[in-house]
Amino acid sequence: MNAQVMLSRPHAILFDMDGTLTIPRLDFPRIKTEMGIGDQPILESLASMPPHRRAAAEAILHRHEDEAAANAELAPGCRELITCLRQRRIGMALVTRNRRQSVDTFLARHPLPIDVLITRDDGPHKPHPASLLLACHRLSVSPAHAWMVGDGSYDVQAAIAAGILSIWLSLGRTRTFAAKPTHTITSLAELQMLLTNMPASGPLPG
């Protein structure tokens, strides 16, 4: 159960991409197997590789990312949520560990009115807080008035480090990571309902 948390409706929401705005398509265990990195984090493993090995591993990652972006389908409730945020003039950013080329492919397929795009090409990526803080800066919003919405542990970790409220999209899963989100939702429709029913200030329902 979520604890009672006092907060106002956000001025901006930062979204993860794969598994949050889209139906999950990236098969991370398969990508890691093809890259030969065991169960290590993908981007962090790439950063520690010698140049010749890194080039081959990056090619594998890019192939999977490009395929996922080209075939991406919006998550249930995504368009309705985006419309809700637009009507309430809540800013939106996409903050992803994907590269910019994949994000551009996704948005060409699904032209969502996202205000700010932050990818791993823009600097330190989640779980580092820099990408979230950059998104807030470009949206001209204080981190204290933003929410980070994502389906993964890195989203929650980055939000906590950035001083941003974290909304974990569980998709019905049990949380298996230590970082504790501010609030948990099971779907984007639940997030829309939360925002629609939320007063100007007050606690999130427990």
C-alpha positions, 0 to 999 in steps of 0.5 A: 500500500502507498503511504500518504504523501503530501503533494500538489499536482505536478507542473511536469511529468518525466516519462521513461519510454520502453515499458512505460509509454510503450508496450515492453519490447526490449528483451534485455536478457537476450541482448545481454546474452548476445553481448556476452555480459552476463547479468551486468547492466548494459550501458555500464558494461559498454563503458568498461569495454575496450574499444574493439569489443565495445563497437561490436557490442554497441552494434548488437544493442543498436540493432535491438533498439532500432527494431524495438523503436520501429515496431513500438506500440503505445501502452494502453491509456498512453494517448488518453493520458497525454491528452489529459496532461496537455489539457491541464498544461502539465509539461512532459519530458521523455527521459530514456537510456535509449539513444536519440536515433531510436527515440526519433524513430519511435516519435516518427511512428507515434507523434506524441507532443512531448516537450523535451527529449533526453536520451543517453546522448545528452550525458549521464543516464539513469540511475544518475540524476543528471538526465532528470535534472536536465529535463527539469531545467529545459522545462523550466520546472523545479525538481520539487514540482516534477514527477518521474514515471517509469517501470524500472528500478533506474527510474526510481533511483534516479528520481530519488537522487534528483529530489523528484517524486517517483511514480513506479509503473508496476504493471502488476509486478511485485517490486524486487528492488530496494529503492522505494517509489513515492507512489505505485500505479499499475497502469497509465489509466490509473495515473490519469485517474489519479491526476484527474481526481487530485486536488490542487494540494493534498495527499496521494490516496493510500 
